[in-house]
Structure formats: structure tokens, C-alpha cells
Amino acid sequence: MKNKKQDNFNSVAIKSGSGYMIANILIRASALLTAPIFTRILSTSDYGIAANFIAWMNIFLIFTGLGLPYSIGVAKMDFPKQLNKYIASIQTLGNISALIFLIIAVLFKQKLAEWMILDGDLVLVMFIYLLVLPSVVFSQEKYKFQLKYKENIYIAFVNSFGAIFSCLILIFFVFNVDRYYGRIIGLILPMFLMGIFFFIKIIREGWFANVKKYWKYALKISLPMIPHALAMVVLNQIDRIMIIDSSGSSDAGLYSFGFAYAILLMIFSNAILQAYKPWLYTKYKTNELLQIKDSHRIITFIVCLLTIVIIAVGPEVLKVLGAKEFWEAKWVIVPIALSALFQYIYNSYSSLELYHKKTKIIAIGSVITALINYMLNSSFIPIYGYTAAAYTTFISYLILSIFHYFGYKNICKKVVFDDNFIWVSALLTIGVSFIMLFFYNSILLRYTLLILLLGLVFILKKNKIKEVSKTLFITYKK
């Protein structure tokens, strides 16, 4: 009976994890999926302004949202039967914070606009949007930890296809002159409408009289994650702001375009790791470390292999996705893809730090790394241009991974992952990636190397590939 329940849990976890992964890839890859359209109807400057808006939005989301979504996974373990009440409670807290920021934005609109290098109206649009966006995020986190994958797929579908439709309508029929307005508003409109829907849904399902009940619990976990989240934005977004300041929005547009492709790996690895986390927490709680090691080895191998594939085909994909003036962005692909690999590694370790509620350790590592990244950007972007930002990001994520490796070992006091496999695989991936970069102007040599590598992998890992494929097939057949 126990084995049957275990198999059923694993089956549901695989389905839910796959659904969550697909949903997140659809949501986060919308910029890449629509690139062939928008790079041909937007200038590099329009592209850069839109990227600047998204960068600032992600920064302010951290402060308005108070890092509250980070607490939901742990709350699910501590209050499994009160999760709806918990989410209603933290939504109220987040709304109060967001409303305060909106009032400040209204009072100081012009000063904020000058500081952010944005139009004043876009500043107000941003803070209105941030009132309801967390409601979607809370709902996604809830569905993820309840293994309800279909709901997250619906959210992804509405957001991805709604954004494409909205952007095209607004660019061609409403903002034909200032097209970046159409791009920005079109991107956020579907999530804004869903935010209103989920705001009401959360209130209906979980509202109770003592709505402040969980605030102290949530803030204890989430507040230390604010510097962590801010540091992550510095690593992923501040480079665009610094590029705009140093060499203009056109270079920021080029960087953002190359980043949007290379970041496909980060989208995939983050999605699969977030989908993996509910299963990981359950297995870790019951001390089933062998299952964790085996599954994590497979995921790590897939992420490393995808890193190499994304790098190898990058120059040709950019030619398909973008107009000719965007093609030079290929030189940022290798360091950004490697950054994504090391983001996956550090997230693996920090997920267990979060399980133990050691959020201060997570915050310390992130802040130190962000400061290093900022100093490197300040030193090298003015000299080497926007490509320098890609390499500083890579170095920063490598440092962060090393920090969290030692942090996780100190906190867990046991070997949870196969660390030797992780680091050897990562170092081999770095070596192959820079060989691919050396052949970036030779498609024949690059693709020959890729085919040989994939053939070798198939020969060496044939049995494991069959085993994993069979498991997935049986799961979905059930």
C-alpha cells in the first residue's frame, strides 16, 4: 500500500512539475517567441525603452510585494489546511505596501520619471500594475505546491497569447508613433486583468476576520529575501539600465535581444527547478536522499546539455528571430547561457537553505554578489560596451554558486545532491561552450562538433535515456 501511494505521489508530482514547467516557459519566453515580429516593427531604441521599463518594474515589485511569495512553499508545509487564509492574509499586507508606493509615485511622478529615464505616464502605469500583479504570483505558487498543474497552464496560455495579441493591436492601432508604449502596455495587460480576477478569488476563498494573523510569520521569512530578490534584479536587470546610461538605449536593445535568447535556458532551468521543489521538499522531509540524488543528476545533465545546444545554434537562431541590425547580439549568448547554468546550480543549493528558513544566508550571498556585479559593470561597460555586462553576469553567478555550495553544506550537515557530478559537469560545459564560441563564425565546424557531442551522449547514456523516457511515458499514459 505504501509503495502504491509513493508511486501515485511521484506520478502526480511529475505531471504537475511538467505542467508548471511548461506554464513558466510560456510566460517567460513570450519575449523570445514574439521576437521575429517585434524586432521588425520596433526600433532598437523602442526595444531598449521597453526593456528599461521591465527592469524597473522588476525592481519595484520586490519592494511593493515585500518578498511574500517566497513564504508560500514553507507555509504549505506548516499550515497545509489554512493555505487559503494564509494567502489572503499576505495579499492584504502586500496591497497596503503597493498602495503606499503608488501614492508616492503620484506625488513624485516627474522626479521618478527623470531618475528612471521613463515617461511620467509609464511610471504611473507601472505602480498601478504592481497593485494586482502579486495576486497572480500568489495563485501560481499555491497551485504549484498543491500540484495543480492545469491551472498554471491556463495562466500561461492567457498571458502568452494575450500579450502577443495586445501588443500588435496597441502598436498598430493606438500607439503607432511611440510604439514602445504599445509594446509595454500590451505585455502587461493580460497579467493586469488576471491580477484583478485572482485578487477577488483570493479574497473570496480565504478572507477571515483576523487577516493580520500570518503577517509576522510571513515577514520573518520574506523580509530577508528582499535584499536577495533585489540583488537578483541587479544581476539580471541593472545591466540594461547601466548600458542605457553608458551608451544609449540602442545598445541596451541589442543586449536585451541577445539576453532574451540566451535566457531561454534560465527560463527552462528555473521552471524545472521550481516544479521540482515540492517533490524535493517532500523527499527531503522523509530523508529519501538517494531518490533526490538520482533525479537531480538527471536534471543537471539535461541543463548542461541544453546549455551547449543553445550556445551552438545561437547565431543562426538570432538571424531567424531578429532583423539584421540585431545579429551582433550573438556575442553575449555564451556568457549569459553559462550564467543561466550557474543560476540553476545556486538555486538547487539555496532551495534547501530556504526549506530550513535560513533566508538571511540567501540574502547575504546575493547582496555580496550583486555588489561585485555592480562594480564589475561600472568598470568594464564604459570600456568594452554592452558585451562586458554578459561576462560580469557570468562571473557573478559563478561566485554565487560557490557561496551557496558551502552554505548548503553547513546548513544541511549531509550530502543531499551529487556535488562532484554537478561541478565536473559544469566545468566541462564551460570548456565546450568556449570552444563553440571560438567557432562562432564557422557554422560547419560548430555543427560538426555539436553532432559528435550529441552522438557521444546518446551512446554513453542510451540506457538512462530509455529509462527516463519509459518513466515519463508510463506516467502520462496513466
C-alpha positions as CSV (number, residue, x, y, z in Angstrom):
1,M,0.0,0.0,0.0
2,K,2.8,2.4,0.9
3,N,4.6,1.7,-2.4
4,K,1.3,2.3,-4.3
5,K,0.9,5.7,-2.5
6,Q,4.5,6.5,-3.2
7,D,4.2,5.7,-6.9
8,N,1.0,7.8,-7.1
9,F,2.6,10.8,-5.5
10,N,5.6,10.5,-7.9
11,S,3.2,10.3,-10.8
12,V,1.2,13.3,-9.7
13,A,4.5,15.2,-9.0
14,I,5.8,14.5,-12.5
15,K,2.6,15.6,-14.2
16,S,2.4,18.7,-12.0
17,G,6.0,19.5,-12.4
18,S,5.8,19.2,-16.2
19,G,2.7,21.4,-16.3
20,Y,4.3,24.0,-14.1
21,M,7.5,24.0,-16.2
22,I,5.5,24.4,-19.5
23,A,3.5,27.2,-18.0
24,N,6.5,29.1,-16.8
25,I,8.4,28.6,-20.1
26,L,5.3,30.0,-22.0
27,I,5.0,33.0,-19.7
28,R,8.7,33.9,-19.5
29,A,9.6,33.0,-23.1
30,S,6.9,35.3,-24.7
31,A,9.6,37.9,-25.5
32,L,11.6,35.3,-27.4
33,L,8.6,33.7,-29.1
34,T,7.5,37.1,-30.4
35,A,11.0,38.4,-31.3
36,P,10.7,37.7,-35.1
37,I,7.6,40.0,-35.1
38,F,8.7,42.8,-32.8
39,T,12.3,43.2,-33.9
40,R,10.8,44.1,-37.3
41,I,8.2,46.6,-36.2
42,L,10.2,48.2,-33.3
43,S,13.5,50.1,-33.4
44,T,16.4,49.1,-31.2
45,S,15.6,52.2,-29.2
46,D,11.9,51.1,-28.7
47,Y,13.2,47.7,-27.7
48,G,15.6,49.3,-25.2
49,I,12.9,51.5,-23.6
50,A,10.6,48.6,-23.1
51,A,13.5,46.6,-21.6
52,N,14.2,49.6,-19.2
53,F,10.5,49.6,-18.1
54,I,10.6,45.8,-17.3
55,A,13.9,46.2,-15.4
56,W,12.4,49.0,-13.2
57,M,9.2,47.1,-12.8
58,N,11.0,44.0,-11.5
59,I,13.0,46.2,-9.1
60,F,9.9,47.9,-7.6
61,L,8.0,44.6,-7.5
62,I,10.4,43.4,-4.8
63,F,9.6,46.4,-2.6
64,T,5.9,46.5,-3.2
65,G,5.5,42.8,-2.8
66,L,7.8,42.5,0.3
67,G,9.1,39.2,-1.0
68,L,5.9,37.5,0.2
69,P,5.7,34.8,-2.5
70,Y,8.9,33.2,-1.1
71,S,7.0,32.2,2.1
72,I,4.2,30.2,0.4
73,G,6.1,27.0,-0.1
74,V,7.2,26.9,3.5
75,A,3.7,27.9,4.7
76,K,2.3,25.0,2.7
77,M,4.4,22.6,4.9
78,D,3.5,24.4,8.2
79,F,-0.2,25.3,7.5
80,P,-1.5,22.9,4.9
81,K,-5.1,23.3,5.8
82,Q,-5.0,27.1,6.2
83,L,-3.2,27.9,3.0
84,N,-6.1,29.9,1.5
85,K,-6.3,32.1,4.7
86,Y,-2.6,32.5,4.6
87,I,-2.6,33.8,1.1
88,A,-5.5,36.1,1.7
89,S,-3.6,37.5,4.7
90,I,-0.3,38.2,2.8
91,Q,-2.2,39.6,-0.2
92,T,-3.7,42.2,2.1
93,L,-0.3,43.0,3.5
94,G,1.2,43.3,0.0
95,N,-1.7,45.5,-1.2
96,I,-1.1,48.0,1.7
97,S,2.6,48.2,0.7
98,A,1.8,48.6,-3.0
99,L,-0.7,51.3,-2.3
100,I,1.8,53.3,-0.4
101,F,4.3,53.1,-3.3
102,L,1.5,54.2,-5.7
103,I,0.7,57.3,-3.6
104,I,4.5,58.2,-3.6
105,A,4.6,57.7,-7.4
106,V,1.7,60.1,-7.9
107,L,3.3,62.7,-5.7
108,F,6.7,62.5,-7.2
109,K,5.9,61.3,-10.7
110,Q,8.3,63.7,-12.6
111,K,11.3,63.1,-10.3
112,L,10.8,59.4,-10.6
113,A,10.5,59.7,-14.4
114,E,13.8,61.6,-14.7
115,W,15.5,59.1,-12.4
116,M,14.2,56.0,-14.2
117,I,14.6,57.5,-17.7
118,L,10.9,56.8,-18.5
119,D,7.9,58.9,-19.4
120,G,5.8,60.0,-16.4
121,D,2.7,58.2,-17.6
122,L,4.6,54.9,-17.7
123,V,5.7,55.4,-14.1
124,L,2.1,55.6,-13.0
125,V,1.1,52.6,-15.2
126,M,3.9,50.6,-13.6
127,F,2.7,51.2,-10.0
128,I,-0.9,50.6,-10.8
129,Y,0.1,47.3,-12.4
130,L,2.1,46.4,-9.3
131,L,-1.1,46.6,-7.2
132,V,-2.6,43.4,-8.7
133,L,0.4,41.5,-10.2
134,P,1.2,39.8,-6.9
135,S,-2.2,38.1,-6.8
136,V,-1.3,36.2,-9.9
137,V,2.1,35.2,-8.4
138,F,0.4,34.1,-5.2
139,S,-2.0,31.9,-7.1
140,Q,0.7,30.3,-9.2
141,E,2.7,29.5,-6.1
142,K,-0.3,28.0,-4.4
143,Y,-1.1,25.8,-7.5
144,K,2.5,24.7,-7.8
145,F,2.7,23.4,-4.2
146,Q,-0.8,21.8,-4.5
147,L,0.4,20.0,-7.6
148,K,-2.4,21.6,-9.7
149,Y,-0.6,21.9,-13.0
150,K,-3.6,22.7,-15.2
151,E,-4.4,26.0,-13.6
152,N,-0.8,27.2,-14.2
153,I,-1.0,26.2,-17.8
154,Y,-4.2,28.2,-18.2
155,I,-2.5,31.3,-16.7
156,A,0.5,30.8,-19.1
157,F,-1.8,30.4,-22.1
158,V,-3.8,33.6,-21.4
159,N,-0.7,35.6,-20.6
160,S,1.5,34.5,-23.6
161,F,-1.1,34.7,-26.4
162,G,-2.9,37.6,-24.8
163,A,0.3,39.6,-24.7
164,I,1.1,38.9,-28.4
165,F,-2.4,40.0,-29.5
166,S,-2.5,43.0,-27.2
167,C,0.9,44.3,-28.3
168,L,0.1,44.0,-32.0
169,I,-3.3,45.8,-31.6
170,L,-1.8,48.6,-29.5
171,I,1.3,49.1,-31.7
172,F,-0.6,49.3,-35.0
173,F,-3.9,51.0,-33.9
174,V,-3.2,53.0,-30.8
175,F,0.5,53.9,-30.4
176,N,1.7,53.9,-34.0
177,V,4.2,56.8,-33.3
178,D,5.5,55.9,-29.8
179,R,5.4,52.2,-30.4
180,Y,7.2,51.3,-27.2
181,Y,4.0,52.3,-25.4
182,G,2.2,49.6,-27.3
183,R,4.9,47.1,-26.5
184,I,4.9,47.8,-22.8
185,I,1.1,48.1,-22.2
186,G,0.5,45.1,-24.4
187,L,2.9,42.9,-22.4
188,I,1.4,43.8,-19.0
189,L,-2.3,43.9,-20.0
190,P,-3.1,40.2,-19.7
191,M,-1.5,39.8,-16.3
192,F,-3.2,43.0,-15.1
193,L,-6.6,41.6,-16.0
194,M,-5.8,38.2,-14.4
195,G,-4.5,40.1,-11.4
196,I,-7.9,41.6,-10.8
197,F,-9.6,38.2,-11.2
198,F,-7.2,36.4,-8.8
199,F,-7.3,39.3,-6.3
200,I,-11.1,38.8,-6.0
201,K,-10.7,35.0,-6.0
202,I,-8.2,35.0,-3.1
203,I,-10.5,37.3,-1.0
204,R,-13.5,35.0,-1.6
205,E,-11.6,31.8,-0.8
206,G,-9.6,32.9,2.2
207,W,-10.8,36.1,3.8
208,F,-11.2,36.0,7.6
209,A,-11.6,38.5,10.4
210,N,-8.1,38.3,11.8
211,V,-6.5,38.9,8.4
212,K,-3.2,40.1,10.1
213,K,-2.7,36.7,11.7
214,Y,0.1,35.5,9.4
215,W,1.9,38.7,8.8
216,K,4.6,38.2,11.4
217,Y,5.3,34.6,10.2
218,A,5.4,35.7,6.6
219,L,7.6,38.8,7.2
220,K,10.1,36.7,9.2
221,I,10.7,34.6,6.1
222,S,10.2,37.1,3.3
223,L,11.9,40.3,4.6
224,P,15.4,38.8,4.4
225,M,14.5,37.8,0.8
226,I,14.0,41.4,-0.2
227,P,17.8,42.1,-0.5
228,H,18.2,38.7,-2.1
229,A,15.5,39.5,-4.7
230,L,16.9,43.0,-5.3
231,A,20.3,41.5,-5.8
232,M,18.9,39.1,-8.3
233,V,17.4,42.0,-10.2
234,V,20.8,43.7,-10.1
235,L,22.3,40.6,-11.7
236,N,19.6,40.2,-14.3
237,Q,18.3,43.7,-15.0
238,I,20.6,46.5,-13.8
239,D,23.0,45.9,-16.6
240,R,20.4,47.3,-19.1
241,I,20.0,50.4,-17.0
242,M,23.8,50.9,-16.9
243,I,24.1,50.2,-20.6
244,I,21.5,52.9,-21.4
245,D,23.3,55.3,-19.1
246,S,26.7,54.5,-20.7
247,S,26.0,54.0,-24.4
248,G,22.2,54.6,-25.0
249,S,19.0,52.6,-25.5
250,S,20.1,51.1,-28.8
251,D,22.9,49.1,-27.2
252,A,20.5,48.2,-24.4
253,G,18.1,46.9,-27.1
254,L,20.9,44.7,-28.6
255,Y,21.9,43.4,-25.3
256,S,18.3,42.6,-24.3
257,F,17.7,40.8,-27.6
258,G,20.7,38.5,-27.2
259,F,19.8,38.1,-23.5
260,A,16.3,37.1,-24.4
261,Y,17.5,34.2,-26.4
262,A,20.3,33.0,-24.1
263,I,18.0,33.4,-21.1
264,L,15.8,30.6,-22.6
265,L,18.0,28.2,-20.7
266,M,17.4,30.2,-17.5
267,I,13.7,30.1,-18.1
268,F,13.8,26.3,-18.6
269,S,16.1,25.6,-15.6
270,N,14.2,27.9,-13.3
271,A,10.9,26.4,-14.4
272,I,12.0,22.8,-13.9
273,L,13.6,23.5,-10.6
274,Q,10.5,25.3,-9.3
275,A,8.4,22.4,-10.5
276,Y,10.9,20.0,-8.8
277,K,10.8,21.9,-5.4
278,P,7.5,20.5,-4.0
279,W,8.7,16.9,-4.7
280,L,12.2,17.8,-3.3
281,Y,10.8,19.2,0.0
282,T,8.6,16.1,0.5
283,K,11.5,13.7,-0.2
284,Y,13.9,15.7,1.9
285,K,11.5,15.7,4.9
286,T,11.3,11.9,4.7
287,N,15.1,11.6,4.2
288,E,14.9,9.8,0.9
289,L,18.3,11.2,-0.3
290,L,19.0,8.5,-2.9
291,Q,16.0,9.5,-4.9
292,I,16.9,13.1,-4.7
293,K,20.5,12.5,-5.9
294,D,19.3,10.3,-8.8
295,S,16.7,12.8,-10.0
296,H,18.9,15.8,-9.6
297,R,21.7,14.2,-11.6
298,I,19.3,13.7,-14.5
299,I,18.1,17.3,-14.3
300,T,21.7,18.7,-14.1
301,F,22.8,16.6,-17.1
302,I,19.8,17.9,-19.1
303,V,20.5,21.5,-18.2
304,C,24.2,21.2,-19.1
305,L,23.4,19.6,-22.4
306,L,20.8,22.3,-23.2
307,T,23.4,25.0,-22.4
308,I,25.7,23.6,-25.1
309,V,22.9,23.2,-27.6
310,I,21.5,26.8,-27.1
311,I,25.1,28.2,-27.5
312,A,25.8,26.1,-30.5
313,V,22.8,27.1,-32.6
314,G,22.6,30.7,-31.2
315,P,23.9,32.7,-34.2
316,E,21.5,31.1,-36.6
317,V,18.6,31.4,-34.2
318,L,19.2,35.2,-33.8
319,K,19.2,35.5,-37.6
320,V,15.7,33.9,-37.7
321,L,14.4,35.9,-34.7
322,G,15.7,39.3,-35.5
323,A,16.4,41.9,-38.2
324,K,20.0,42.3,-39.4
325,E,20.8,45.1,-37.0
326,F,20.2,42.8,-34.1
327,W,22.5,40.0,-35.2
328,E,25.7,41.3,-33.5
329,A,24.0,40.4,-30.2
330,K,25.3,36.8,-30.7
331,W,28.4,37.7,-28.7
332,V,26.5,37.8,-25.4
333,I,25.0,34.3,-25.8
334,V,27.8,32.2,-24.4
335,P,28.4,34.1,-21.1
336,I,24.6,34.6,-20.5
337,A,23.8,30.9,-21.1
338,L,26.6,29.9,-18.7
339,S,25.2,32.4,-16.2
340,A,21.9,30.5,-16.5
341,L,23.7,27.2,-15.8
342,F,25.2,28.6,-12.6
343,Q,21.9,30.2,-11.6
344,Y,20.4,26.7,-11.7
345,I,23.3,25.4,-9.5
346,Y,22.9,28.1,-6.9
347,N,19.1,27.7,-6.9
348,S,19.5,24.0,-6.2
349,Y,21.5,24.7,-3.1
350,S,19.5,27.7,-1.9
351,S,16.2,25.8,-2.2
352,L,17.3,23.7,0.8
353,E,18.5,26.8,2.6
354,L,15.0,28.2,2.1
355,Y,13.5,24.9,3.4
356,H,15.4,25.4,6.6
357,K,14.2,29.1,6.7
358,K,17.8,30.4,6.5
359,T,16.8,33.3,4.4
360,K,19.5,35.6,5.9
361,I,22.2,33.4,4.4
362,I,20.5,33.6,1.0
363,A,20.3,37.4,1.3
364,I,24.0,37.8,2.3
365,G,25.2,35.8,-0.7
366,S,23.0,37.6,-3.1
367,V,23.9,41.1,-1.8
368,I,27.7,40.4,-1.9
369,T,27.4,39.0,-5.5
370,A,25.3,42.0,-6.6
371,L,27.8,44.4,-5.3
372,I,30.6,42.5,-7.1
373,N,28.5,42.6,-10.3
374,Y,27.8,46.3,-10.0
375,M,31.5,47.1,-9.5
376,L,32.5,45.0,-12.5
377,N,29.8,46.6,-14.7
378,S,30.9,50.1,-13.6
379,S,34.5,49.2,-14.5
380,F,34.1,47.3,-17.8
381,I,30.9,48.5,-19.6
382,P,32.3,52.0,-20.3
383,I,35.4,50.3,-21.8
384,Y,34.1,47.3,-23.6
385,G,30.5,48.1,-24.2
386,Y,27.4,46.0,-23.6
387,T,29.2,42.6,-24.1
388,A,31.1,43.3,-20.9
389,A,27.8,43.1,-19.0
390,A,27.3,39.5,-20.1
391,Y,30.7,38.4,-18.8
392,T,30.3,40.2,-15.5
393,T,26.9,38.4,-15.0
394,F,28.6,35.0,-15.7
395,I,31.4,35.7,-13.2
396,S,28.8,36.8,-10.6
397,Y,26.7,33.7,-10.9
398,L,29.8,31.5,-10.6
399,I,30.7,33.2,-7.3
400,L,27.1,32.9,-6.0
401,S,27.1,29.2,-6.8
402,I,30.3,28.6,-4.8
403,F,28.9,30.6,-1.9
404,H,25.7,28.6,-1.7
405,Y,27.5,25.3,-2.1
406,F,29.3,26.0,1.2
407,G,26.1,27.5,2.7
408,Y,24.1,24.4,1.9
409,K,26.8,22.0,3.3
410,N,26.9,23.9,6.5
411,I,23.1,24.0,7.0
412,C,22.1,20.5,5.8
413,K,25.0,18.7,7.5
414,K,24.6,15.9,4.9
415,V,25.2,15.3,1.2
416,V,21.8,15.8,-0.5
417,F,23.0,16.3,-4.1
418,D,25.8,14.6,-6.0
419,D,28.1,17.6,-5.8
420,N,31.0,16.1,-7.6
421,F,28.8,15.4,-10.6
422,I,27.4,18.9,-10.5
423,W,30.7,20.7,-10.6
424,V,32.5,18.4,-13.0
425,S,29.6,18.7,-15.4
426,A,29.6,22.5,-15.1
427,L,33.3,22.8,-15.8
428,L,33.1,20.5,-18.8
429,T,30.2,22.6,-20.1
430,I,32.2,25.8,-19.7
431,G,35.1,24.3,-21.7
432,V,32.8,23.1,-24.6
433,S,30.9,26.4,-24.6
434,F,34.0,28.5,-25.2
435,I,35.2,26.1,-27.9
436,M,31.8,26.7,-29.6
437,L,32.4,30.5,-29.2
438,F,35.7,30.1,-30.9
439,F,33.9,28.6,-33.9
440,Y,31.0,31.2,-33.9
441,N,32.0,32.4,-37.4
442,S,32.2,28.8,-38.8
443,I,28.8,27.1,-38.9
444,L,30.3,23.9,-40.4
445,L,32.8,23.3,-37.6
446,R,30.3,24.3,-34.9
447,Y,27.6,22.0,-36.0
448,T,30.0,19.1,-36.7
449,L,31.2,19.4,-33.1
450,L,27.6,19.5,-31.8
451,I,26.6,16.4,-33.7
452,L,29.6,14.5,-32.5
453,L,28.9,15.6,-28.9
454,L,25.2,14.6,-29.1
455,G,26.1,11.2,-30.7
456,L,28.6,10.5,-27.9
457,V,26.0,11.4,-25.2
458,F,23.5,9.1,-26.8
459,I,26.0,6.2,-26.9
460,L,27.1,6.7,-23.3
461,K,23.7,7.4,-21.8
462,K,21.5,5.3,-24.0
463,N,20.1,3.1,-21.2
464,K,19.4,6.1,-19.0
465,I,17.6,7.9,-21.8
466,K,15.4,4.9,-22.4
467,E,14.7,4.5,-18.7
468,V,13.7,8.2,-18.2
469,S,11.6,8.2,-21.4
470,K,9.8,5.0,-20.3
471,T,9.0,6.5,-16.9
472,L,7.6,9.6,-18.4
473,F,5.6,7.6,-21.0
474,I,4.0,5.4,-18.3
475,T,3.2,8.4,-16.1
476,Y,1.4,10.3,-18.8
477,K,-0.3,7.1,-20.1
478,K,-1.8,6.6,-16.6
